[in-house]
Amino acid sequence: MLLHVNCEIGFILPEPTAIVLMLHLHPSLSFRTRRFERLETVPYVPVMKYFDIYGNQCARVHVPAGHVVFRNDAIVEDNGLTDPQASNARQHSVQDLPDDALLFLLASRYCEVDSELKEIAWNTFGHLPAGWPLVQAVCDFVHRHVRFDYMQARATRTALDVYRERIGVCRDYMHLAITFCRCLNIPARYCTGYLGDIGVPRAASPMDFSAWFEVYLGGNWYAFDARNNIPRIGRTLMARGRDAADVALTTTFGVNKLESFKVVTEEIFSMSMA
């Protein structure tokens, strides 16, 4: 099937401002892109692209004062299947992990592995079988423990805050699950992207970007989602990092006011199989 993904973000800026954008699709999706991205700025300014240390495609702009809008649009092919499941995927010993996975065992801005959550993780999950069942148990716990409330979103909320407050949005669910996994010696990384209501009842709230996380098991990275806690269709990756701090959609180096925000993910064509 084909997915149309689109976003539009508008700001009011009191003076000319430098902004870093992470609105591109992840480079790993290039072979699935059927209509290539069109990142637009209104008014037009030059866009300078680069790749960050996690392999995400970023853009730098310097925009004038006033009303500024950023748009991106693409069509991506998706296999129409739910997230891959590998219930027998084994957990690696730390000494056997690849070098590039070790970073995702460490504490980061929103994931305090070096806090009381380590003891909580081992007391809660330490008796369970390692590997896939352990990660699923973490997701089950976080899914039950946290109540979703968009009106309670807070940019400074860490995994420990989520555990104590038991409330948050999708990024908060992922931060707590990621932290538990890292405490249990399972590499876990944060993901952001598009996830439409495909194969599930349509949500009443306006569409937004989504968060999920990936863990390294059995030699591969697998997607998990502690908020929805069911395999989903159509995850369209934009960026990966240690936590939400690494994958901010816009980083504005100056005073700004968010004026508009729109996200679209929709199925536009289902491919028939012979």
Sequence and secondary structure as in RCSB ss.txt:
>XXXX:A:sequence
MLLHVNCEIGFILPEPTAIVLMLHLHPSLSFRTRRFERLETVPYVPVMKYFDIYGNQCARVHVPAGHVVFRNDAI
VEDNGLTDPQASNARQHSVQDLPDDALLFLLASRYCEVDSELKEIAWNTFGHLPAGWPLVQAVCDFVHRHVRFDY
MQARATRTALDVYRERIGVCRDYMHLAITFCRCLNIPARYCTGYLGDIGVPRAASPMDFSAWFEVYLGGNWYAFD
ARNNIPRIGRTLMARGRDAADVALTTTFGVNKLESFKVVTEEIFSMSMA
>XXXX:A:secstr
 EEEEEEEEEEEESS EEEEE  S  GGGGGGEEE    EEES    EEEE TTS EEEEEEE SEEEEEEEEEE
EE    B    TT     GGGS HHHHGGGS BTTB TTSTHHHHHHHHHTTS SSHHHHHHHHHHHHHH EE G
GG  TT  HHHHHHH EE HHHHHHHHHHHHHHTT  EEEEEEE    SS   SS    EEEEEEEETTEEEEE 
TTT S  B  EEEEEESSGGGG SEEESS  EEEEEEEEEEEEE     
